[in-house]
Amino acid sequence: MFEQRAIVAERATELDVEVEALEHTLQPLAAAPVAPRNAGYQLPRGVWTAMLACYAVFFGAIAIATGGSGPARFAIVVSVLYTMVYFGVARIGARQAGAEDKSPLDQGKMLDTWTGLMDKKAVYGQILIVPLAVAFFGLGILVITTFVGIDG
């Protein structure tokens, strides 16, 4: 019986040593380093302005194309609110780290991406292709409803 207690006590001591070593290993050596600057999205203000302008053209064209239809206006208002939330959350998230550095594109440099360096034309083209397509879609609907004479 005493032998069992001795074995249990010995094993408990071994476990204490292992736990202490593990705790020491898991302790951080130092606090996490703080980033000296906020690179941010590294996109020029013009990209964001162009994106918002494209969506404004789309919503304006759709509002005009649908005329005075109450349900259509309600859907447009809800869509505008969703778009405001989309861009608003991105803006709030971007501001959490403080002021962003000036975009390399504004400095005449190329933008460094995961797939390589991109010049200003490539960046604008890749980012604005979908908003431009959406704006042209809205204008297309406006042109069609104007020429066909469909009242919303």
DSSP file (Angstrom, degrees, kcal/mol; ACC not computed):
  #  RESIDUE AA STRUCTURE BP1 BP2  ACC     N-H-->O    O-->H-N    N-H-->O    O-->H-N    TCO  KAPPA ALPHA  PHI   PSI    X-CA   Y-CA   Z-CA
    1    1 A M     >        0   0    0      0, 0.0     4,-1.7     0, 0.0     5,-0.1   0.000 360.0 360.0 360.0 -43.2    0.0    0.0    0.0
    2    2 A F  H  >  +     0   0    0      1,-0.2     4,-2.1     2,-0.2     5,-0.1   0.832 360.0  57.5 -67.0 -31.1    2.8    2.4    0.9
    3    3 A E  H  > S+     0   0    0      2,-0.2     4,-2.3     1,-0.2    -1,-0.2   0.900 104.1  51.3 -65.7 -39.9    4.5    1.4   -2.4
    4    4 A Q  H  > S+     0   0    0      1,-0.2     4,-2.6     2,-0.2    -1,-0.2   0.914 109.6  49.7 -63.4 -41.8    1.5    2.5   -4.3
    5    5 A R  H  X S+     0   0    0     -4,-1.7     4,-2.7     1,-0.2    -1,-0.2   0.889 110.5  50.7 -63.6 -38.9    1.5    5.9   -2.6
    6    6 A A  H  X S+     0   0    0     -4,-2.1     4,-2.3     2,-0.2    -1,-0.2   0.901 111.3  47.7 -65.9 -40.7    5.2    6.3   -3.3
    7    7 A I  H  X S+     0   0    0     -4,-2.3     4,-2.5     2,-0.2    -2,-0.2   0.917 113.4  47.8 -66.4 -43.2    4.6    5.5   -7.0
    8    8 A V  H  X S+     0   0    0     -4,-2.6     4,-2.4     2,-0.2    -2,-0.2   0.913 113.3  48.0 -64.2 -43.0    1.7    7.9   -7.2
    9    9 A A  H  X S+     0   0    0     -4,-2.7     4,-2.0     2,-0.2    -2,-0.2   0.891 112.2  49.4 -65.1 -39.9    3.6   10.7   -5.5
   10   10 A E  H  X S+     0   0    0     -4,-2.3     4,-2.0     2,-0.2    -2,-0.2   0.919 111.8  48.2 -65.0 -43.3    6.6   10.1   -7.7
   11   11 A R  H  X S+     0   0    0     -4,-2.5     4,-2.4     1,-0.2    -2,-0.2   0.891 109.5  53.0 -65.3 -39.3    4.4   10.3  -10.8
   12   12 A A  H  X S+     0   0    0     -4,-2.4     4,-2.4     1,-0.2    -1,-0.2   0.888 108.2  51.0 -63.1 -39.3    2.7   13.5   -9.6
   13   13 A T  H  X S+     0   0    0     -4,-2.0     4,-2.0     2,-0.2    -1,-0.2   0.909 109.7  50.0 -64.2 -41.9    6.1   15.1   -9.1
   14   14 A E  H  X S+     0   0    0     -4,-2.0     4,-2.3     1,-0.2    -2,-0.2   0.908 110.8  49.8 -61.9 -42.0    7.1   14.1  -12.7
   15   15 A L  H  X S+     0   0    0     -4,-2.4     4,-2.9     1,-0.2     5,-0.2   0.902 107.9  53.3 -64.6 -40.6    3.8   15.6  -14.0
   16   16 A D  H  X S+     0   0    0     -4,-2.4     4,-2.5     1,-0.2    -1,-0.2   0.912 109.6  48.6 -60.1 -41.8    4.5   18.8  -12.1
   17   17 A V  H  X S+     0   0    0     -4,-2.0     4,-2.2     2,-0.2    -1,-0.2   0.913 112.8  47.9 -64.5 -42.7    7.9   19.1  -13.7
   18   18 A E  H  X S+     0   0    0     -4,-2.3     4,-2.4     2,-0.2    -2,-0.2   0.907 112.6  48.1 -65.0 -42.5    6.4   18.4  -17.2
   19   19 A V  H  X S+     0   0    0     -4,-2.9     4,-2.8     2,-0.2     5,-0.2   0.916 111.2  50.7 -65.2 -42.6    3.6   21.0  -16.7
   20   20 A E  H  X S+     0   0    0     -4,-2.5     4,-2.1    -5,-0.2    -1,-0.2   0.905 111.5  48.0 -62.0 -41.3    6.1   23.6  -15.4
   21   21 A A  H  X S+     0   0    0     -4,-2.2     4,-1.9     2,-0.2    -1,-0.2   0.903 112.7  49.0 -65.1 -40.7    8.3   23.0  -18.5
   22   22 A L  H  X S+     0   0    0     -4,-2.4     4,-2.1     2,-0.2    -2,-0.2   0.909 110.3  50.3 -65.8 -42.6    5.3   23.2  -20.8
   23   23 A E  H  X S+     0   0    0     -4,-2.8     4,-0.9     1,-0.2    -1,-0.2   0.896 110.0  50.9 -61.9 -40.0    4.1   26.5  -19.2
   24   24 A H  H  < S+     0   0    0     -4,-2.1     3,-0.4     1,-0.2    -1,-0.2   0.886 110.4  49.7 -64.6 -38.1    7.5   28.0  -19.5
   25   25 A T  H  < S+     0   0    0     -4,-1.9    -1,-0.2     1,-0.2    -2,-0.2   0.864 110.0  50.4 -67.8 -36.5    7.6   27.0  -23.2
   26   26 A L  H  < S+     0   0    0     -4,-2.1    -1,-0.2    -5,-0.1    -2,-0.2   0.615  85.1 104.3 -81.8 -12.0    4.2   28.5  -23.9
   27   27 A Q  S  < S-     0   0    0     -4,-0.9     2,-0.1    -3,-0.4     3,-0.0  -0.498  79.9-113.7 -69.3 134.2    5.0   31.9  -22.3
   28   28 A P        -     0   0    0      0, 0.0     3,-0.1     0, 0.0    -1,-0.1  -0.427  13.5-142.3 -67.6 143.8    5.6   34.6  -24.9
   29   29 A L  S    S-     0   0    0      1,-0.2     2,-0.3    -2,-0.1    -2,-0.0   0.840  78.1 -11.1 -75.3 -33.1    9.1   35.9  -24.9
   30   30 A A  S    S-     0   0    0      3,-0.0    -1,-0.2    -3,-0.0     2,-0.0  -0.966  86.2 -76.8-156.8 167.0    8.0   39.5  -25.6
   31   31 A A        -     0   0    0     -2,-0.3     3,-0.1     1,-0.1    -2,-0.0  -0.351  62.9 -87.7 -67.2 152.3    4.9   41.4  -26.5
   32   32 A A        -     0   0    0      1,-0.1    -1,-0.1    -2,-0.0     2,-0.0  -0.340  51.5-105.0 -60.8 138.8    3.9   41.3  -30.2
   33   33 A P        -     0   0    0      0, 0.0     2,-0.5     0, 0.0    -1,-0.1  -0.363  29.2-127.2 -68.1 146.7    5.6   44.0  -32.2
   34   34 A V        -     0   0    0     -3,-0.1    -3,-0.0    -2,-0.0     0, 0.0  -0.799  26.2-112.0 -94.6 132.1    3.6   47.0  -33.2
   35   35 A A        -     0   0    0     -2,-0.5    -1,-0.0     1,-0.2     3,-0.0  -0.413  18.6-143.8 -62.7 132.8    3.6   47.8  -36.9
   36   36 A P  S    S+     0   0    0      0, 0.0     2,-0.3     0, 0.0    -1,-0.2   0.725  78.6  11.1 -73.2 -19.5    5.4   51.1  -37.4
   37   37 A R  S    S-     0   0    0     61,-0.0     2,-0.6    64,-0.0     3,-0.1  -0.940  71.7-118.2-150.0 169.1    3.0   52.2  -40.2
   38   38 A N        -     0   0    0     61,-0.5    63,-2.2    -2,-0.3    59,-0.0  -0.911  18.5-175.0-116.6 103.3   -0.2   51.3  -41.8
   39   39 A A    >   +     0   0    0     -2,-0.6     3,-0.6    61,-0.2    -1,-0.2   0.850  28.1 177.0 -65.7 -32.6    0.2   50.3  -45.4
   40   40 A G  T 3   -     0   0    0      1,-0.2    -1,-0.1    -3,-0.1    59,-0.0  -0.211  57.1 -34.3  65.5-153.9   -3.6   50.0  -45.8
   41   41 A Y  T 3  S-     0   0    0      2,-0.1    -1,-0.2     1,-0.1    -2,-0.1   0.709  70.2-144.8 -75.9 -20.8   -5.3   49.2  -49.1
   42   42 A Q    <   +     0   0    0     -3,-0.6    63,-0.4     1,-0.2    -2,-0.1   0.753  53.0 133.6  59.9  28.1   -2.6   51.2  -51.0
   43   43 A L        -     0   0    0     60,-0.1    -1,-0.2    61,-0.1    60,-0.1  -0.869  60.1-111.3-106.3 141.0   -5.2   52.4  -53.5
   44   44 A P    >>  -     0   0    0      0, 0.0     3,-1.2     0, 0.0     4,-1.0  -0.295  26.1-114.6 -66.1 155.1   -5.5   56.0  -54.6
   45   45 A R  H 3> S+     0   0    0      1,-0.3     4,-2.4     2,-0.2     5,-0.2   0.816 113.4  67.9 -58.2 -31.4   -8.5   58.0  -53.5
   46   46 A G  H 3> S+     0   0    0      1,-0.2     4,-2.5     2,-0.2    -1,-0.3   0.821  94.4  55.6 -61.2 -32.5   -9.5   58.1  -57.2
   47   47 A V  H <> S+     0   0    0     -3,-1.2     4,-2.3     2,-0.2    -1,-0.2   0.944 110.4  44.2 -64.8 -47.2  -10.2   54.4  -57.3
   48   48 A W  H  X S+     0   0    0     -4,-1.0     4,-2.4     2,-0.2    -2,-0.2   0.898 114.1  50.4 -65.0 -39.7  -12.7   54.6  -54.5
   49   49 A T  H  X S+     0   0    0     -4,-2.4     4,-2.4     1,-0.2    -1,-0.2   0.917 111.1  48.5 -63.4 -43.8  -14.3   57.8  -56.0
   50   50 A A  H  X S+     0   0    0     -4,-2.5     4,-2.3     2,-0.2    -2,-0.2   0.893 110.7  51.4 -64.5 -39.9  -14.7   56.1  -59.3
   51   51 A M  H  X S+     0   0    0     -4,-2.3     4,-2.1     2,-0.2    -2,-0.2   0.949 112.1  45.2 -61.8 -48.7  -16.2   53.0  -57.7
   52   52 A L  H  X S+     0   0    0     -4,-2.4     4,-2.2     1,-0.2    -2,-0.2   0.883 111.6  53.6 -63.2 -37.5  -18.7   55.0  -55.8
   53   53 A A  H  X S+     0   0    0     -4,-2.4     4,-2.5     2,-0.2    -1,-0.2   0.898 106.7  52.3 -64.0 -40.2  -19.5   57.1  -58.9
   54   54 A C  H  X S+     0   0    0     -4,-2.3     4,-2.3     1,-0.2    -2,-0.2   0.926 111.3  45.7 -61.4 -45.0  -20.2   53.9  -60.9
   55   55 A Y  H  X S+     0   0    0     -4,-2.1     4,-2.7     2,-0.2     5,-0.2   0.866 111.3  53.1 -68.6 -34.0  -22.6   52.7  -58.3
   56   56 A A  H  X S+     0   0    0     -4,-2.2     4,-2.6     2,-0.2     5,-0.2   0.908 109.4  49.1 -65.1 -41.4  -24.3   56.1  -58.2
   57   57 A V  H  X S+     0   0    0     -4,-2.5     4,-2.8     2,-0.2     5,-0.2   0.928 112.0  49.5 -62.1 -44.4  -24.7   56.0  -62.0
   58   58 A F  H  X S+     0   0    0     -4,-2.3     4,-2.5     2,-0.2     5,-0.2   0.959 114.3  42.6 -59.7 -52.7  -26.2   52.6  -61.7
   59   59 A F  H  X S+     0   0    0     -4,-2.7     4,-2.3     1,-0.2    -1,-0.2   0.884 115.5  50.1 -65.4 -37.3  -28.7   53.4  -59.0
   60   60 A G  H  X S+     0   0    0     -4,-2.6     4,-2.2    -5,-0.2    -1,-0.2   0.924 112.0  47.3 -64.6 -44.2  -29.6   56.8  -60.6
   61   61 A A  H  X S+     0   0    0     -4,-2.8     4,-2.7    -5,-0.2    -2,-0.2   0.908 113.4  47.8 -64.9 -41.5  -30.2   55.1  -64.0
   62   62 A I  H  X S+     0   0    0     -4,-2.5     4,-2.1    -5,-0.2    -1,-0.2   0.900 110.6  52.1 -66.2 -39.6  -32.3   52.4  -62.5
   63   63 A A  H  < S+     0   0    0     -4,-2.3     4,-0.4    -5,-0.2    -2,-0.2   0.909 114.1  42.8 -62.9 -41.6  -34.3   54.9  -60.5
   64   64 A I  H >< S+     0   0    0     -4,-2.2     3,-0.9     1,-0.2    -2,-0.2   0.904 113.2  52.8 -69.5 -41.1  -35.1   56.9  -63.6
   65   65 A A  H 3< S+     0   0    0     -4,-2.7    87,-0.3     1,-0.2    -2,-0.2   0.844 108.5  49.2 -65.4 -34.0  -35.8   53.8  -65.7
   66   66 A T  T >< S-     0   0    0     -4,-2.1     3,-1.3     1,-0.2    -1,-0.2   0.544  93.2-163.1 -86.4  -4.8  -38.3   52.4  -63.2
   67   67 A G  T <   -     0   0    0     -3,-0.9    -1,-0.2    -4,-0.4    -2,-0.1  -0.331  59.1 -18.7  66.0-136.2  -40.2   55.7  -63.0
   68   68 A G  T 3  S+     0   0    0     -2,-0.1     2,-0.3    -4,-0.0    -1,-0.2   0.140  86.0 143.5 -96.1  19.4  -42.5   56.2  -60.2
   69   69 A S    <>  -     0   0    0     -3,-1.3     4,-2.3     1,-0.2     5,-0.2  -0.455  39.4-154.5 -66.8 120.1  -43.0   52.6  -59.2
   70   70 A G  H  > S+     0   0    0     -2,-0.3     4,-2.3     1,-0.2     5,-0.2   0.936  92.0  47.3 -61.8 -50.4  -43.2   52.3  -55.4
   71   71 A P  H  > S+     0   0    0      0, 0.0     4,-2.2     0, 0.0    -1,-0.2   0.882 112.8  50.8 -61.3 -36.2  -41.9   48.8  -55.1
   72   72 A A  H  > S+     0   0    0      2,-0.2     4,-2.4     1,-0.2    -2,-0.2   0.918 110.1  49.1 -67.1 -42.3  -39.0   49.5  -57.4
   73   73 A R  H  X S+     0   0    0     -4,-2.3     4,-2.6     1,-0.2    -1,-0.2   0.894 109.6  52.4 -64.2 -38.5  -38.0   52.6  -55.4
   74   74 A F  H  X S+     0   0    0     -4,-2.3     4,-2.3     2,-0.2    -1,-0.2   0.931 110.5  47.7 -61.6 -45.1  -38.2   50.6  -52.2
   75   75 A A  H  X S+     0   0    0     -4,-2.2     4,-2.3     1,-0.2    -2,-0.2   0.880 111.8  50.6 -63.3 -38.3  -35.9   48.0  -53.7
   76   76 A I  H  X S+     0   0    0     -4,-2.4     4,-2.6     2,-0.2    -2,-0.2   0.917 109.5  50.0 -66.7 -42.8  -33.5   50.7  -54.9
   77   77 A V  H  X S+     0   0    0     -4,-2.6     4,-2.3     2,-0.2    -2,-0.2   0.922 111.6  48.6 -62.1 -43.4  -33.4   52.3  -51.5
   78   78 A V  H  X S+     0   0    0     -4,-2.3     4,-2.3     1,-0.2    -1,-0.2   0.912 112.0  49.4 -62.5 -42.1  -32.6   49.0  -49.8
   79   79 A S  H  X S+     0   0    0     -4,-2.3     4,-2.3     2,-0.2    -2,-0.2   0.890 109.7  51.0 -64.4 -39.8  -29.9   48.3  -52.4
   80   80 A V  H  X S+     0   0    0     -4,-2.6     4,-2.4     2,-0.2    -1,-0.2   0.909 109.8  50.7 -63.5 -41.2  -28.4   51.8  -51.8
   81   81 A L  H  X S+     0   0    0     -4,-2.3     4,-2.3     2,-0.2    -2,-0.2   0.914 109.5  50.1 -63.3 -42.4  -28.4   51.1  -48.1
   82   82 A Y  H  X S+     0   0    0     -4,-2.3     4,-2.5     1,-0.2    -1,-0.2   0.905 110.9  49.9 -61.4 -40.5  -26.6   47.7  -48.6
   83   83 A T  H  X S+     0   0    0     -4,-2.3     4,-2.4     2,-0.2     5,-0.3   0.900 109.4  51.1 -65.4 -40.2  -24.0   49.5  -50.8
   84   84 A M  H  X S+     0   0    0     -4,-2.4     4,-2.5     1,-0.2    -1,-0.2   0.892 111.0  48.4 -63.8 -39.0  -23.5   52.1  -48.1
   85   85 A V  H  X S+     0   0    0     -4,-2.3     4,-2.8     2,-0.2     5,-0.3   0.919 109.6  53.5 -65.5 -42.9  -23.0   49.4  -45.5
   86   86 A Y  H  X S+     0   0    0     -4,-2.5     4,-1.4     1,-0.2    -2,-0.2   0.944 118.1  34.0 -57.4 -51.9  -20.5   47.6  -47.8
   87   87 A F  H  X S+     0   0    0     -4,-2.4     4,-2.1     2,-0.2    -1,-0.2   0.846 117.0  56.1 -75.0 -33.2  -18.3   50.6  -48.3
   88   88 A G  H  X S+     0   0    0     -4,-2.5     4,-2.6    -5,-0.3    -2,-0.2   0.910 106.9  48.0 -66.0 -43.0  -18.9   51.9  -44.8
   89   89 A V  H  X S+     0   0    0     -4,-2.8     4,-2.7     2,-0.2    -1,-0.2   0.898 111.4  51.5 -65.2 -39.3  -17.7   48.8  -43.1
   90   90 A A  H  X S+     0   0    0     -4,-1.4     4,-2.2    -5,-0.3    -1,-0.2   0.907 111.5  47.6 -62.4 -40.7  -14.6   48.7  -45.3
   91   91 A R  H  X S+     0   0    0     -4,-2.1     4,-1.7     2,-0.2    -2,-0.2   0.916 112.2  48.4 -67.4 -42.9  -13.9   52.3  -44.3
   92   92 A I  H  X S+     0   0    0     -4,-2.6     4,-0.6     1,-0.2    -2,-0.2   0.925 113.1  48.5 -62.8 -44.2  -14.4   51.7  -40.6
   93   93 A G  H >< S+     0   0    0     -4,-2.7     3,-0.8     1,-0.2     4,-0.4   0.893 110.4  51.1 -63.1 -39.9  -12.1   48.6  -40.8
   94   94 A A  H >< S+     0   0    0     -4,-2.2     3,-0.6     1,-0.2    -1,-0.2   0.826 107.4  53.5 -67.7 -31.2   -9.5   50.5  -42.7
   95   95 A R  H >< S+     0   0    0     -4,-1.7     3,-1.3     1,-0.2    -1,-0.2   0.584  86.5  83.6 -81.4  -9.2   -9.4   53.3  -40.1
   96   96 A Q  T << S+     0   0    0     -3,-0.8    -1,-0.2    -4,-0.6    -2,-0.1   0.826  91.6  48.2 -64.0 -30.6   -8.9   51.0  -37.2
   97   97 A A  T <  S-     0   0    0     -3,-0.6    -1,-0.3    -4,-0.4     2,-0.2   0.403 115.7-113.1 -92.0   2.9   -5.1   50.9  -37.7
   98   98 A G    <   -     0   0    0     -3,-1.3    -1,-0.3    -4,-0.1     2,-0.1  -0.512  65.7  -6.5  98.3-169.0   -4.8   54.7  -38.1
   99   99 A A  S    S-     0   0    0     -2,-0.2   -61,-0.5    -3,-0.1     2,-0.2  -0.344  71.8-127.8 -66.1 139.8   -3.8   56.8  -41.0
  100  100 A E        -     0   0    0      1,-0.1   -61,-0.2   -63,-0.1   -60,-0.1  -0.502  21.7-105.3 -86.6 155.7   -2.7   55.0  -44.1
  101  101 A D        -     0   0    0    -63,-2.2   -59,-0.2    -2,-0.2     2,-0.2  -0.341  48.3 -87.6 -68.8 160.0    0.5   55.5  -46.1
  102  102 A K        -     0   0    0      1,-0.1    -1,-0.1     2,-0.1     5,-0.1  -0.480  54.3 -97.6 -68.4 141.1    0.2   57.3  -49.4
  103  103 A S    >>  -     0   0    0     -2,-0.2     4,-0.9   -60,-0.1     3,-0.5  -0.317  19.2-133.4 -62.6 138.6   -0.5   55.0  -52.3
  104  104 A P  T 34>S+     0   0    0      0, 0.0     5,-2.8     0, 0.0     3,-0.4   0.837 108.6  60.5 -59.4 -30.8    2.6   53.9  -54.3
  105  105 A L  T >45S+     0   0    0    -63,-0.4     3,-1.0     1,-0.2    15,-0.1   0.850 101.9  51.4 -66.3 -33.7    0.5   54.6  -57.4
  106  106 A D  T <45S+     0   0    0     -3,-0.5    -1,-0.2     1,-0.2    -3,-0.0   0.710 107.3  54.6 -72.9 -19.8    0.2   58.3  -56.3
  107  107 A Q  T 3<5S-     0   0    0     -4,-0.9    -1,-0.2    -3,-0.4    -2,-0.2   0.346 122.5-105.4 -93.9   5.2    4.0   58.3  -55.8
  108  108 A G  T < 5S+     0   0    0     -3,-1.0    -3,-0.2     1,-0.3     2,-0.1   0.590  84.3 118.5  82.2  10.3    4.6   57.2  -59.4
  109  109 A K      < -     0   0    0     -5,-2.8    -1,-0.3    -6,-0.2     2,-0.3  -0.433  67.9 -99.2-100.0 177.5    5.6   53.7  -58.3
  110  110 A M        -     0   0    0     -2,-0.1     2,-0.5    -3,-0.1     9,-0.2  -0.661  35.0-111.9 -95.3 155.2    4.0   50.3  -59.1
  111  111 A L  E     -A  118   0A   0      7,-2.8     7,-2.2    -2,-0.3     2,-0.6  -0.767  25.5-137.1 -89.1 126.6    1.7   48.5  -56.6
  112  112 A D  E     +A  117   0A   0     -2,-0.5     5,-0.2     5,-0.2     2,-0.2  -0.753  33.2 170.6 -86.6 118.2    3.1   45.3  -55.2
  113  113 A T  E >   -A  116   0A   0      3,-1.7     3,-1.1    -2,-0.6     0, 0.0  -0.642  50.2 -95.1-118.5 176.9    0.5   42.5  -55.1
  114  114 A W  T 3  S+     0   0    0      1,-0.3     3,-0.1    -2,-0.2    -2,-0.0   0.824 126.0  44.5 -61.7 -31.2    0.6   38.8  -54.4
  115  115 A T  T 3  S-     0   0    0      1,-0.3    -1,-0.3     0, 0.0     2,-0.2   0.374 126.0 -81.9 -98.8   5.3    0.9   38.1  -58.1
  116  116 A G  E <   -A  113   0A   0     -3,-1.1    -3,-1.7     2,-0.0    -1,-0.3  -0.718  68.1 -28.4 127.3-176.7    3.5   40.8  -58.9
  117  117 A L  E     -A  112   0A   0     -2,-0.2     2,-0.4    -5,-0.2    -5,-0.2  -0.491  52.6-165.3 -76.9 142.7    3.9   44.4  -59.6
  118  118 A M  E     -A  111   0A   0     -7,-2.2    -7,-2.8    -2,-0.2     2,-0.1  -0.990  11.0-137.6-130.0 137.7    1.0   46.3  -61.3
  119  119 A D     >  -     0   0    0     -2,-0.4     4,-2.2    -9,-0.2     5,-0.2  -0.297  37.8 -93.6 -84.0 177.2    1.0   49.7  -62.9
  120  120 A K  H  > S+     0   0    0      1,-0.2     4,-2.7     2,-0.2     5,-0.3   0.882 123.5  52.2 -61.3 -41.7   -1.7   52.3  -62.5
  121  121 A K  H  > S+     0   0    0      1,-0.2     4,-2.5     2,-0.2    -1,-0.2   0.910 110.6  47.9 -62.6 -42.4   -3.7   51.2  -65.6
  122  122 A A  H  > S+     0   0    0      2,-0.2     4,-2.6     1,-0.2     5,-0.2   0.903 112.7  48.5 -65.9 -41.5   -3.7   47.6  -64.5
  123  123 A V  H  X S+     0   0    0     -4,-2.2     4,-2.4     2,-0.2     5,-0.3   0.956 114.4  44.6 -63.8 -50.5   -4.9   48.4  -61.0
  124  124 A Y  H  X S+     0   0    0     -4,-2.7     4,-2.5     1,-0.2    -2,-0.2   0.916 114.7  50.3 -60.8 -42.6   -7.7   50.7  -62.2
  125  125 A G  H  X S+     0   0    0     -4,-2.5     4,-1.0    -5,-0.3    -2,-0.2   0.928 113.5  43.0 -62.2 -46.7   -8.7   48.2  -64.9
  126  126 A Q  H  < S+     0   0    0     -4,-2.6     4,-0.4     1,-0.2    -1,-0.2   0.869 120.1  41.1 -70.9 -35.6   -8.9   45.2  -62.5
  127  127 A I  H  < S+     0   0    0     -4,-2.4     3,-0.2    -5,-0.2    -2,-0.2   0.861 120.2  41.1 -81.0 -34.6  -10.7   47.1  -59.7
  128  128 A L  H  X S+     0   0    0     -4,-2.5     4,-2.4    -5,-0.3     5,-0.2   0.478  87.5  90.5 -95.8  -1.5  -13.1   49.1  -61.8
  129  129 A I  H  X S+     0   0    0     -4,-1.0     4,-2.0     2,-0.2    -1,-0.2   0.925  92.6  42.0 -62.2 -44.6  -14.2   46.5  -64.4
  130  130 A V  H  > S+     0   0    0     -4,-0.4     4,-2.5    -3,-0.2     5,-0.2   0.951 115.3  47.9 -70.9 -48.6  -17.1   45.2  -62.3
  131  131 A P  H  > S+     0   0    0      0, 0.0     4,-2.3     0, 0.0    -2,-0.2   0.899 113.5  49.8 -59.0 -37.5  -18.4   48.7  -61.1
  132  132 A L  H  X S+     0   0    0     -4,-2.4     4,-2.7     2,-0.2     5,-0.2   0.910 110.0  50.2 -65.3 -40.7  -18.1   50.0  -64.7
  133  133 A A  H  X S+     0   0    0     -4,-2.0     4,-2.1    -5,-0.2    -1,-0.2   0.900 110.8  49.7 -63.1 -39.6  -20.1   46.9  -66.0
  134  134 A V  H  X S+     0   0    0     -4,-2.5     4,-2.2     2,-0.2    -2,-0.2   0.916 111.1  49.2 -64.9 -42.6  -22.7   47.6  -63.4
  135  135 A A  H  X S+     0   0    0     -4,-2.3     4,-2.4     1,-0.2    -2,-0.2   0.927 112.2  47.5 -63.2 -45.0  -23.0   51.2  -64.4
  136  136 A F  H  X S+     0   0    0     -4,-2.7     4,-2.5     1,-0.2    -1,-0.2   0.850 108.8  55.6 -65.4 -33.3  -23.3   50.4  -68.1
  137  137 A F  H  X S+     0   0    0     -4,-2.1     4,-2.3    -5,-0.2    -1,-0.2   0.935 108.9  46.7 -62.1 -46.5  -25.9   47.8  -67.2
  138  138 A G  H  X S+     0   0    0     -4,-2.2     4,-2.1     1,-0.2    -2,-0.2   0.907 113.5  48.3 -62.4 -42.1  -28.0   50.4  -65.4
  139  139 A L  H  X S+     0   0    0     -4,-2.4     4,-2.6     2,-0.2    -1,-0.2   0.877 109.3  54.1 -65.9 -36.6  -27.5   52.8  -68.4
  140  140 A G  H  X S+     0   0    0     -4,-2.5     4,-2.5     2,-0.2    -2,-0.2   0.912 108.4  48.5 -62.6 -42.7  -28.5   50.0  -70.8
  141  141 A I  H  X S+     0   0    0     -4,-2.3     4,-2.7     2,-0.2     5,-0.2   0.906 111.3  51.1 -63.3 -40.5  -31.7   49.4  -68.9
  142  142 A L  H  X S+     0   0    0     -4,-2.1     4,-1.9     2,-0.2    -2,-0.2   0.922 111.3  47.2 -62.4 -44.7  -32.4   53.2  -68.9
  143  143 A V  H  X S+     0   0    0     -4,-2.6     4,-2.4     2,-0.2     5,-0.3   0.921 113.1  48.8 -63.5 -44.5  -31.9   53.4  -72.7
  144  144 A I  H  X S+     0   0    0     -4,-2.5     4,-2.6     1,-0.2     5,-0.3   0.941 112.9  45.9 -62.6 -48.0  -34.1   50.3  -73.3
  145  145 A T  H  X>S+     0   0    0     -4,-2.7     4,-1.3     1,-0.2     5,-1.1   0.832 113.0  52.0 -66.8 -29.7  -36.9   51.6  -71.2
  146  146 A T  H  <5S+     0   0    0     -4,-1.9    -2,-0.2    -5,-0.2    -1,-0.2   0.934 116.1  37.8 -69.9 -45.9  -36.7   55.0  -72.8
  147  147 A F  H  <5S+     0   0    0     -4,-2.4    -2,-0.2     1,-0.2    -1,-0.2   0.816 119.8  45.9 -77.8 -30.8  -36.8   53.8  -76.4
  148  148 A V  H  <5S-     0   0    0     -4,-2.6    -1,-0.2    -5,-0.3    -2,-0.2   0.760 104.8-129.6 -82.8 -24.6  -39.4   51.0  -75.7
  149  149 A G  T  <5 +     0   0    0     -4,-1.3     2,-0.5    -5,-0.3    -3,-0.2   0.798  44.1 165.4  84.2  28.6  -41.5   53.4  -73.7
  150  150 A I      < -     0   0    0     -5,-1.1     2,-0.5    -6,-0.2    -1,-0.2  -0.670  26.0-149.8 -80.9 126.8  -42.0   51.1  -70.7
  151  151 A D              0   0    0     -2,-0.5   -85,-0.1     1,-0.1   -84,-0.1  -0.868 360.0 360.0 -97.0 130.4  -43.3   52.9  -67.7
  152  152 A G              0   0    0     -2,-0.5   -80,-0.2   -87,-0.3    -1,-0.1   0.473 360.0 360.0 -57.8 360.0  -42.1   51.4  -64.4
